[in-house]
Every structure is written in structure tokens, then in C-alpha cells.
Amino acid sequence: MRTEPATGRAVTATLRLGGQRLAPTVPARIYLCGITPYDVTHLGHAATFVWADTVARVLRMAGTDTVVARNVTDVDDVLTRTAAQRGRAYDEFGLSQEYWFDQDMAALHVRPPEHAPHARHHVRHVIRLAGALLATGAAYERDGRVHFRGAAVPARAGLDRADALRLAAEFGDDPADERRDDPFDVVVWQASGPGEPAWPSPWGPGRPGWHAECAAMALATLGGVVDVLAGGSDLAFPHHAYQSAMVEAATGATPFARAAFRVGTVGLGGTKMAKSTGNLVLVADLLREVPGPVLRLMLLQRHWASDWDYRPDLLDDAARTLDRLYTAAGGPSGSSVAATAVQAALLDDLDVTTALAIAESEGAAAARQVIRTLALQ
Ligand code: ZN
């Protein structure tokens, strides 16, 4: 890290992410929306977490201390239902799923995050957030529920009302519920029924809403402003839009996220991979066929925002690329200029394709830089 002589303030390398140029604060703070631990990890999850890990690794490569918070959404109606169907307590069931997720992430060389907040440990922070939103008039209480006023949120996400309504319904925000002033108001706090997890609150026993959980966990672990808000591209609306709007309404600091990093979706046979459609390729299954670095490289061999379809031959292609990279790394040392060019490519929108091409043509120093930074060893 360089230091600005006049002020002594740390100066960090600029990272381009799509149309955004990010000169991060020190340390750089990344909030990454993590898993709801009710099922095994599929390739779509893996792509998101490997790419977000790559953002952190590229920032560290450039000398920027980086702190990652990756949450676990372990208070969630889907998790509660799935655990109940299997006759298990939601928290114990969630932990068992997390164990398998952590195994997959370790095999993919995803560095454990500095913070791994769990929603059930941050309920008091959601209650504090709800109190702050009520105090500023950004939320209102009704029948044991606290609703965030969200009428302006679709516009901030660049959506018209019809598209926003469809997405809100798809992601469980229940816009047809008439207990709210506006269809785009969402729950910060909701009353719990029988069998649902519940905590005491000033509004009666209940549990947090999904967007409020992430808003509260981000505030508790990283504070009111983050450098990067990361997750899968399907989180842009409603989740990231509401999470950001809630934090901003509570703190008055805008924007909550200085840059967004939303990773493209993975499909199979032309359809997005999802539990609901059942067209899943599981990370654990692929890891029985290929080493972790081959799978990791396959996930990185395209632009991070691109949607793509998985095919088995992509793994063969990644395995061949990795072989060539290892061969190049073992060759004559090559020039340090090439290693610097690799760094520049990665700082320019995480251009893995160009970094790999430089490594293959320029030899050992560049190849080692790629292997080290992309964690392909
Ligand atoms: Zn989230």
C-alpha cells in the first residue's frame, strides 16, 4: 500500500468492476450475501462465492487490507419448513448444512470470511434497526409487525412497478398483503406463528424479515458503508435494493454500498440452476471427478457478470488450461513486467482471460502471479 505524502492517508489501487471504479477505503469492506443453509451447494452458489473471493484476493494482491462479511440466513421460512419436514430443529439443521457448505468452499480455495454473521445471533440488531427506522418515519408498526416504507425502492433499482411487483412476489415479499400501506412495503419485523422461531421484541414475539436481517448484519459487522455489496445477480431486487435502502434510512449515510458486484447466473440446459426447478449440478459431485482448482478455474473462465450454461466439457477445458499454467509456472523465470501486466488485467474488471493469456505467453513470473492471486495452486 502506498501512502499519500501530504496527508499520510493510505492510497489504494483502483479496481474497475464493470462501469464502477472503486478506490476502496482501508480496510476495504465487502458484504457478501451468503447461504440459506437448507440444501447442498450447487454450481450457481459456487460461482458467486468464488468470484466474490476473487474480488477480495485481487484487492489484497494490490496491497489493500480487505475484510469480508458473508452472512448465513439461518432465520428463514424455507429453512424452517425444510427442517420441520425432516423432524429437526431449524438451527441444528442449518448448522449441519453449513458444515457441507464449508467443505465445498474449502475445496474451492474460498478463504473463510473475517465475519460470518448468523441471522439468529443478530436479532437484537434487527430490533435496534427497526427502532431506528420507526424513529425516522421510514417504517411503521401494525399488528405486531414493523413495515419498511418501500414505495421508492423499485425506482432506485431501475425497475418499473410491474417488473418490481413480479420480482417482489417471486422472492417472498408478498406484495398482495393488504396489511401494509403500499405493496412495496416490506417486513422488518413480523409476528411468528406456531412452530416458527420467535424472539421477544417491543412489538411482540416474532422474527426478522430477510432484507432487514442482512441490513442489520452488515451494520453490526462492517458499519453503515461498505465498499462492495456482493451476491448473485438475482439479489439486485428486491434484496440488495431493500437492504441498502434500510441501512441508508437508518444511518443517513448514502450510498450504503459504494459498488455492487452481482455475479451472473449458472444454467443447465438453458434454464437457470435452482432448487425449485431441480436442474442442479452439485459442487460435491463435481469434486469427486476433478480437483478443486480445476472447478475453481472453470467458474472463472468468463466475465463475472455473464450468465452461462454448465457443460461437462468446460471442466476438461479448465483442466487443460490449468496444466498449461502449471507448466508455464515451472519454466524460466520470465519478466516481472509480465507479472505486473497480470495484476493490471485483474484490477481491470477481474479480466481472468487476459491474465491467463499473459501467463501462458510470458512464462513463469506471470504464471505464478496468476496461480497465487486466483488461488489455483
Ligand atoms: Zn443478504
Boltz pocket constraint, residues with backbone or C-beta under 6 A from the ligand:
constraints:
  - pocket:
      binder: B
      contacts: [[A, 32], [A, 33], [A, 34], [A, 71], [A, 210], [A, 214], [A, 239], [A, 243]]
      max_distance: 6.0
